[in-house]
Amino acid sequence: MTPLRQRFIHDLQLRNRSPRTVQTYVHHLKQFALFFGTSPDRLNPDHVRRYLLHLVHEKHASWSTYNQAVSALRFFFMVTCPTDIPVSRIPYGKRPKKLPQVRSAEEVARLLAGVRSPVITMLLRTIYACGLRLGEALDLEPRHIDSRQMVLRVVGKGQKERVLPLSPLLLSELRAYWLKVRPTRWLFPGKSKERKLCASSVQRACQKICKEQGLPRITPHMLRHCYATRLLEAGHDTRTIQALLGHFRIGTTAIYTHVTAAALSRVVSPLETLPALTSPPSSPPPPPPKSS
């Protein structure tokens, strides 16, 4: 590892960026340097502009990936390798807003029933029971389960901890799982118990099960969408769901109100409320003309 990359990592760690963020930023900085074939400290914001155009027009990168690259390069040129040119003007892309995809309870049950690995099965059931992000579930340790208070402690985005209610059924399943798997450091270990399960392994397992079961595409993150939607349908308010999901903005949570079947079924079209009009009465015949 070069001294420059090490300094970049240290700068991120000093600001308490998550390991996933550090890994992502390092990846984008490396790709930026490889594109020009030189060390990034020899480049300037004009090179950044050319590289970002390359991501958009040639790589057809998603706006999420594009914005990650912008964040990584902004941090590098503002903190690790400061420049006199205002790199804060490097533009973020406007991400298209898509409604979350939600699957039925039956489809979720078929997915969970089709998993063969006890570790992946329990991980997916925990995601669905608590509305976790995949990364949050993979980072869980046995000590995060508080059976006395019936809560699950989760570290989410930005290293923010939140406390979630622990379902009695989930706790019972986790106890049976612990007796069978005997996890040590990580609640959901990989092949080696000293390493946590890999996200790609979980995603591949979901793809395989959906294909075998004839199900539409269901990802671990869709289980989080299903969790939020089911809570809304059960009558829980968006502020509570916002806290449970760990959303910073209430608007992020409110998007689920657009996809809840219960809410949509209560909407009455104005067409249904139009008054029924009867035919207007026929006008009387004109009087006969007077005789002269």
C-alpha positions as CSV (number, residue, x, y, z in Angstrom):
1,M,0.0,0.0,0.0
2,T,1.4,3.4,-1.0
3,P,1.9,6.1,1.7
4,L,-0.7,8.3,0.0
5,R,-3.4,5.7,0.1
6,Q,-2.5,4.9,3.7
7,R,-2.9,8.6,4.6
8,F,-6.2,8.7,2.8
9,I,-7.4,5.8,4.8
10,H,-6.2,7.4,8.1
11,D,-8.0,10.6,7.2
12,L,-11.2,8.7,6.8
13,Q,-10.7,6.7,10.0
14,L,-10.0,9.9,12.0
15,R,-13.4,11.2,10.9
16,N,-15.0,7.9,12.1
17,R,-16.1,6.8,8.6
18,S,-17.4,3.3,8.6
19,P,-15.2,0.4,7.2
20,R,-17.6,0.1,4.3
21,T,-17.2,3.8,3.5
22,V,-13.4,3.6,3.7
23,Q,-13.4,0.6,1.4
24,T,-15.7,2.3,-1.1
25,Y,-13.8,5.6,-1.2
26,V,-10.5,3.7,-1.6
27,H,-11.9,1.8,-4.6
28,H,-13.1,5.0,-6.3
29,L,-9.8,6.8,-5.7
30,K,-7.9,3.8,-7.1
31,Q,-10.1,3.7,-10.3
32,F,-9.5,7.5,-10.7
33,A,-5.8,7.0,-10.6
34,L,-5.8,4.0,-12.9
35,F,-7.9,5.9,-15.5
36,F,-5.1,8.5,-15.9
37,G,-2.2,6.1,-15.1
38,T,-0.7,8.3,-12.4
39,S,-0.9,9.1,-8.7
40,P,-4.0,11.0,-7.8
41,D,-2.0,13.8,-6.0
42,R,-0.7,14.8,-9.5
43,L,-4.2,15.3,-10.8
44,N,-6.5,18.3,-10.4
45,P,-10.3,19.0,-10.5
46,D,-10.2,19.2,-14.3
47,H,-9.1,15.6,-14.3
48,V,-12.0,14.9,-11.9
49,R,-14.4,16.4,-14.4
50,R,-13.1,14.3,-17.3
51,Y,-13.2,11.1,-15.1
52,L,-16.8,11.8,-14.0
53,L,-17.9,12.3,-17.7
54,H,-16.2,9.0,-18.4
55,L,-18.3,7.3,-15.7
56,V,-21.5,8.8,-17.1
57,H,-21.0,8.5,-20.9
58,E,-18.7,5.4,-21.2
59,K,-19.1,3.3,-18.1
60,H,-22.9,4.1,-17.8
61,A,-22.5,4.1,-14.0
62,S,-25.5,4.3,-11.8
63,W,-26.1,7.7,-10.2
64,S,-25.5,6.0,-6.8
65,T,-22.0,4.9,-8.0
66,Y,-21.4,8.3,-9.6
67,N,-22.2,10.1,-6.3
68,Q,-19.9,7.7,-4.3
69,A,-17.1,8.7,-6.7
70,V,-17.8,12.4,-6.2
71,S,-17.8,12.0,-2.4
72,A,-14.5,10.1,-2.5
73,L,-12.8,12.6,-4.8
74,R,-14.1,15.6,-2.9
75,F,-12.7,14.1,0.4
76,F,-9.3,13.4,-1.2
77,F,-8.9,16.9,-2.7
78,M,-10.3,18.7,0.4
79,V,-8.7,16.7,3.2
80,T,-5.9,14.4,2.1
81,C,-4.5,16.4,-0.7
82,P,-5.8,19.9,-0.4
83,T,-5.9,22.2,-3.5
84,D,-6.6,25.9,-4.0
85,I,-9.3,25.1,-6.6
86,P,-12.7,24.8,-4.9
87,V,-13.4,21.1,-5.4
88,S,-16.7,21.6,-3.5
89,R,-18.1,22.7,-6.9
90,I,-17.8,19.1,-8.2
91,P,-21.5,18.3,-8.9
92,Y,-23.5,15.5,-7.4
93,G,-25.9,13.8,-9.7
94,K,-29.6,13.8,-9.1
95,R,-30.7,10.3,-8.4
96,P,-34.0,9.2,-9.9
97,K,-36.6,8.4,-7.3
98,K,-38.0,4.9,-7.6
99,L,-40.7,3.4,-5.5
100,P,-39.5,0.4,-3.4
101,Q,-40.6,-3.0,-4.7
102,V,-42.6,-4.9,-2.2
103,R,-43.5,-8.7,-2.3
104,S,-46.4,-10.4,-0.7
105,A,-46.2,-12.3,2.6
106,E,-46.6,-15.6,0.7
107,E,-43.7,-14.8,-1.6
108,V,-41.5,-13.9,1.4
109,A,-42.5,-17.1,3.2
110,R,-41.6,-19.2,0.1
111,L,-38.2,-17.5,-0.2
112,L,-37.4,-18.1,3.5
113,A,-38.6,-21.7,3.3
114,G,-36.3,-22.4,0.3
115,V,-33.0,-21.5,1.9
116,R,-30.8,-24.5,2.8
117,S,-28.1,-22.8,4.8
118,P,-29.1,-22.3,8.4
119,V,-26.9,-19.2,8.7
120,I,-28.4,-17.5,5.6
121,T,-31.9,-18.6,6.7
122,M,-31.5,-17.0,10.1
123,L,-30.0,-13.9,8.6
124,L,-32.8,-13.3,6.2
125,R,-35.4,-14.0,8.9
126,T,-33.7,-11.4,11.1
127,I,-33.7,-8.8,8.3
128,Y,-37.4,-9.4,7.7
129,A,-38.2,-9.4,11.4
130,C,-36.4,-6.2,12.2
131,G,-36.2,-4.3,8.9
132,L,-32.4,-4.3,8.8
133,R,-30.1,-3.4,5.9
134,L,-28.0,-6.4,4.7
135,G,-24.8,-4.8,6.0
136,E,-26.3,-4.1,9.4
137,A,-27.4,-7.8,9.7
138,L,-23.9,-9.0,8.7
139,D,-22.3,-6.8,11.4
140,L,-24.4,-8.3,14.2
141,E,-22.7,-10.0,17.1
142,P,-24.3,-12.2,19.7
143,R,-23.8,-9.5,22.3
144,H,-26.2,-7.2,20.4
145,I,-29.1,-9.4,21.4
146,D,-30.6,-8.2,24.7
147,S,-33.1,-10.9,25.7
148,R,-33.7,-9.2,29.1
149,Q,-35.0,-6.0,27.6
150,M,-36.2,-7.8,24.4
151,V,-34.3,-5.5,22.0
152,L,-31.7,-5.8,19.3
153,R,-28.9,-3.2,19.2
154,V,-27.9,-2.3,15.6
155,V,-25.2,0.0,14.3
156,G,-26.4,1.6,11.1
157,K,-25.2,4.2,8.6
158,G,-22.8,6.8,10.0
159,Q,-22.0,4.5,13.0
160,K,-25.4,5.5,14.5
161,E,-26.7,2.9,16.9
162,R,-30.4,2.3,17.2
163,V,-32.5,-0.1,19.4
164,L,-35.1,-2.3,17.8
165,P,-37.9,-4.4,19.4
166,L,-37.0,-8.1,19.4
167,S,-39.8,-10.4,18.4
168,P,-40.3,-13.3,20.8
169,L,-40.5,-15.7,17.9
170,L,-37.3,-14.3,16.5
171,L,-35.6,-14.7,19.9
172,S,-36.7,-18.3,20.1
173,E,-35.4,-19.0,16.6
174,L,-32.1,-17.2,17.4
175,R,-31.6,-19.4,20.5
176,A,-32.2,-22.6,18.5
177,Y,-29.8,-21.3,15.8
178,W,-27.1,-20.5,18.4
179,L,-27.3,-24.0,19.8
180,K,-26.9,-25.4,16.3
181,V,-24.3,-23.1,14.8
182,R,-22.4,-21.9,17.9
183,P,-21.3,-18.5,16.5
184,T,-18.4,-16.8,18.2
185,R,-17.6,-13.3,17.2
186,W,-20.1,-12.8,14.4
187,L,-23.7,-13.8,14.7
188,F,-23.8,-14.9,11.1
189,P,-20.3,-16.3,10.3
190,G,-19.0,-17.4,6.9
191,K,-17.1,-20.7,6.3
192,S,-14.6,-19.6,9.0
193,K,-16.3,-18.6,12.2
194,E,-13.8,-15.8,12.6
195,R,-15.1,-14.1,9.5
196,K,-18.6,-12.7,8.9
197,L,-20.7,-14.0,6.1
198,C,-20.1,-12.4,2.7
199,A,-22.9,-10.2,1.3
200,S,-22.5,-11.7,-2.2
201,S,-23.2,-15.2,-0.8
202,V,-26.5,-14.0,0.6
203,Q,-27.5,-12.3,-2.6
204,R,-26.6,-15.3,-4.8
205,A,-28.6,-17.5,-2.5
206,C,-31.7,-15.3,-2.9
207,Q,-31.3,-15.3,-6.7
208,K,-31.0,-19.1,-6.7
209,I,-34.1,-19.7,-4.5
210,C,-36.2,-17.3,-6.6
211,K,-35.3,-19.1,-9.7
212,E,-36.0,-22.5,-8.1
213,Q,-39.3,-21.4,-6.6
214,G,-40.5,-19.5,-9.6
215,L,-40.6,-16.3,-7.6
216,P,-40.1,-12.7,-8.8
217,R,-36.8,-11.1,-7.9
218,I,-36.4,-10.8,-4.1
219,T,-33.3,-9.3,-2.6
220,P,-32.3,-8.9,1.1
221,H,-33.1,-5.2,0.8
222,M,-36.6,-5.9,-0.5
223,L,-37.2,-7.7,2.8
224,R,-36.5,-4.4,4.5
225,H,-39.1,-2.7,2.2
226,C,-41.6,-5.4,3.1
227,Y,-41.0,-4.8,6.8
228,A,-41.7,-1.1,6.5
229,T,-44.8,-1.7,4.3
230,R,-46.3,-4.3,6.7
231,L,-45.8,-1.9,9.6
232,L,-47.6,0.9,7.8
233,E,-50.5,-1.5,6.9
234,A,-50.7,-2.5,10.5
235,G,-51.4,1.2,11.4
236,H,-48.0,2.3,12.8
237,D,-47.1,5.9,12.1
238,T,-44.3,7.0,9.9
239,R,-42.3,8.6,12.7
240,T,-42.1,5.3,14.5
241,I,-41.1,3.5,11.3
242,Q,-38.5,6.2,10.6
243,A,-36.8,5.5,13.9
244,L,-37.0,1.7,13.4
245,L,-35.5,1.9,9.9
246,G,-32.8,4.4,10.9
247,H,-33.8,7.0,8.3
248,F,-32.4,10.5,8.7
249,R,-35.2,12.1,6.8
250,I,-38.9,11.4,7.3
251,G,-39.4,11.8,3.5
252,T,-37.3,8.7,3.0
253,T,-39.8,6.8,5.1
254,A,-42.9,8.4,3.7
255,I,-42.2,6.9,0.3
256,Y,-43.6,3.6,1.6
257,T,-47.0,5.2,1.9
258,H,-47.1,5.1,-1.9
259,V,-46.9,1.3,-2.1
260,T,-49.0,0.0,0.8
261,A,-51.8,-2.1,-0.5
262,A,-54.0,-1.3,2.4
263,A,-53.6,2.4,1.9
264,L,-54.2,2.2,-1.8
265,S,-57.3,0.1,-1.4
266,R,-58.8,2.9,0.8
267,V,-58.5,5.5,-1.9
268,V,-61.8,6.2,-3.5
269,S,-61.8,7.6,-7.0
270,P,-63.7,10.8,-7.5
271,L,-65.6,9.0,-10.3
272,E,-67.2,6.9,-7.6
273,T,-68.7,9.9,-5.9
274,L,-70.2,11.6,-8.9
275,P,-73.9,12.2,-8.3
276,A,-76.2,10.2,-10.5
277,L,-78.2,12.6,-12.7
278,T,-81.8,11.7,-13.8
279,S,-83.0,12.6,-17.2
280,P,-84.4,16.2,-17.3
281,P,-88.2,16.3,-17.5
282,S,-89.6,16.8,-21.0
283,S,-90.9,20.3,-21.7
284,P,-94.7,20.6,-22.2
285,P,-96.0,20.9,-25.7
286,P,-96.6,24.4,-26.9
287,P,-100.2,25.7,-26.8
288,P,-102.3,25.5,-29.9
289,P,-102.4,28.7,-32.0
290,K,-105.5,30.9,-31.3
291,S,-108.1,31.1,-34.0
292,S,-108.6,34.4,-35.6
